[in-house]
């Protein structure tokens, strides 16, 4: 292949366009390639600054950081008519020696430099603005920032807003941990006719949210705050496509989306789920395709969801005590359910169902069904034969329950679980894990077993399982009293996969996986593929 450097030969504005898709630290790393690439960075018009590197080693370099930001902006302002994107992130560690107060969230000299920086980018007509303060008190935004006619994307965190916003070109607004002083700030959103996405995450000063007249509004995300709960949300926007609301500690919020007839995604988390809400969803949103209900179900005897176009349903209701649950959705493709007790008469219209995920607690099921645990479990798996994944929560008591059942049954009934995911929380896993592995494979022969590193005692369980797989011996003769270990005879082969950062599953040998367990980062997905 031709080894010529074709990228460096491109016009500068095209190189800038390519680099705009990378984080600024990645762009900086490219400066070591050659002198031309160093010039590319110095002329790069996109500015992203984080104080984290300046607050390392417990040193106070706050003034140095702000001076660096200001000088960088001055250089860019001399070269360009506009700055397309500006991102500033300030952590609390930046000003360790400063005594915070409402009037002085930052040292005076730092505050003055930040104001100058914000004024510079606003004068240059910035189109994408992201400002995040992780200081103990809210940072008051300068008035110059509230009037930027070219601003299209605005993301603010840890700030205090007061005054009138004048952003006529705004398309995306995200406010996280923001203090909003006065209702007129939200009312001014009506003057943003092009707004498409709105996110209000743990904001103070909002008790009533009313949105209307926004013809292009497609996505609204709201998350409640403990000290400032939203009592009512009312949205009048036919164009609304996605609505997501997360309450704080099951606070009650009145939500009115009656006029949003084209709503396709509805997510309702950590809320009280009533029969009126379920009926409201059934009757008023014919275009709904994705429904997420996560919360406390209040006094529902018959739980029914009947939405013709629904494709994905996620139901997390640990306390559901309904005698009957009916899911009538002819186009349903994915059903994910977490319950402490599966209703005895759960009915699914399975015309197009492709994937069912059940998340269950072994302790709770056994507590309700006792010795009939396995039979109850097996009946539910047979009733919903499209189940793709079963997630089991295993605690110390769960491990004892499984072992007790296996020991009592001379010929255990295998559960038809194709894909199993485990969340283990067992003290003394290194002692109990050997028996747990044998007991699990005694009652099921999954095609795959998935675990997440750093979760509970999953790391110890994976180490025990991997050692068993590496050292396994195929026995020819199995008697009835060694039934627990018969899975070793049935196992033909196993493959271990790790979900890499590139987004693909990567195969890894058993010995290599054992060696890497101690250095495995948290929240890494590990999958064992079995051939029986």
Number of C-alpha atoms within 10 A of each C-alpha: 3 5 5 8 8 8 11 13 10 11 9 15 13 11 17 18 13 11 18 17 9 10 12 18 11 10 18 14 12 14 16 10 9 11 9 12 18 17 12 21 19 13 16 22 24 22 20 16 19 17 20 14 11 19 20 12 7 10 13 17 18 21 17 13 21 23 16 13 20 19 12 16 22 14 13 22 17 9 13 13 13 19 24 20 19 22 18 19 16 21 17 18 20 24 21 15 10 15 10 16 11 11 10 15 20 24 15 11 11 17 17 12 17 20 16 16 21 22 15 20 25 23 16 17 17 24 21 19 24 16 19 21 20 17 18 14 19 22 23 18 18 16 15 14 19 17 15 21 15 18 24 20 20 21 17 22 22 22 22 19 21 17 15 16 20 18 24 20 18 24 19 19 19 19 21 19 20 24 22 19 15 14 14 13 16 18 15 15 23 16 17 18 17 19 24 20 19 21 19 20 19 24 26 21 17 21 14 16 16 12 16 14 15 21 16 17 25 19 19 19 16 22 20 25 21 14 11 14 21 25 15 15 17 16 21 19 22 20 18 25 20 20 20 17 22 21 22 19 13 15 16 16 18 11 15 14 19 17 16 20 18 18 25 20 20 19 17 17 20 21 20 19 21 16 16 10 12 16 14 14 19 16 11 17 22 17 17 23 20 19 21 17 21 21 23 18 20 13 14 18 13 13 21 19 17 18 23 17 17 23 20 20 22 18 16 22 19 18 16 22 21 19 14 16 21 16 18 17 23 18 18 25 18 21 22 19 21 20 19 19 18 23 18 14 13 17 15 18 14 17 11 14 21 14 17 19 20 22 19 21 19 20 21 15 20 18 11 12 14 14 14 13 18 20 14 16 18 16 13 17 17 13 13 16 15 19 23 18 21 22 21 17 18 23 20 15 13 22 24 17 19 22 18 13 18 21 14 10 10 12 13 16 14 15 19 17 21 16 20 22 20 18 21 23 19 21 13 11 21 13 11 16 21 15 16 21 19 20 23 18 17 23 21 17 22 22 15 19 20 21 22 21 20 15 15 16 21 19 20 20 23 22 19 20 18 18 14 15 17 13 10 12 10 13 11 6 8 12 7 9 9 9 18 23 17 18 20 19 15 13 15 11 11 17 15 20 20 17 14 13 9 7 7 10 15 14 15 13 12 19 12 9 19 16 11 11 14 11 7 13 12 11 11 15 16 19 21 21 16 16 13 14
